[in-house]
């Protein structure tokens, strides 16, 4: 199994901090188009974390599906609907302060619980590949796989029906 | 030898999830709310991959569910943005506090 030097640890922490910064920018920036660009960088950063955890197949899927497909959808919707050039429209509602207090309390308890718990980790990083994932999908998880395929098909048909202009 | 301990990754994904929650609760724009929900789903995925790599269980067990969550996120985006389009066509707005057709 591969070992990581101190340089890898430093770059991993830098990636984590960068993702958090870009995610905070995504939810707070006023211009929604800029928020979509920051969201693309957040999703790219998450795929970098997958590479650090040696989940290369998932990193590829993340880039293809999220950064490719979902970002195209989101930018399409923004361009079609919102009045981006209008700086007068407020972009957040009046719940900012109470929500921030709620988030701070949740973060305090969550981080305390995570740091207090004793995780039974193993010493080497477990990896898998696309072949193993495919065997798991077709063997042990074949029923949820079929259900998720049906859900995807119905959702795509439903999206077309809802979004088309009325005849 | 790990690049980074498990608890730090869990703290990171908790903070990422709460960031998405903040966006989902404070954005007025419906597309912005959908983007925040995508951030929250990604935080859950980071958790799954970290557990799959570092706990004593078959690693496919965690990564298969990441694939399921990514598919569900794609359906969420498709259906949600279709609903946003339909609302914009009817109401000429996508700000969630201005859509009050079902209130009185």
Interface residues (C-beta under 8 A of the other chain):
Chain A: X1 X3 X4 X8 X9 X12 X13 X16 X19 X20 X23 X24 X26 X27 X28 X32 X35 X36 X39 X42 X43 X46 X49 X50 X52 X53 X54 X55 X57 X58 X61 X62 X65 X66 X69 X70 X73 X74 X76 X77 X78 X80 X81 X82 X89 X90 X91 X92 X93 X95 X96 X99 X100 X103 X106 X107 X110 X111 X114 X115 X117 X119 X120 X121 X122 X123 X124 X125 X126 X127 X128 X132 X133 X135 X136 X137 X141 X144 X148 X151 X152 X155 X156 X158 X159 X160 X162 X163 X165
Chain B: X1 X2 X3 X4 X5 X6 X7 X8 X9 X10 X11 X12 X14 X15 X16 X18 X19 X20 X21 X22 X23 X25 X26 X27 X28 X29 X31 X32 X34 X35 X36 X38 X39 X42 X45 X46 X49 X50 X52 X53 X54 X55 X56 X58 X59 X60 X61 X63 X64 X66 X67 X68 X70 X71 X72 X73 X74 X75 X77 X78 X79 X81 X82 X83 X84 X85 X86 X88 X89 X94 X95 X97
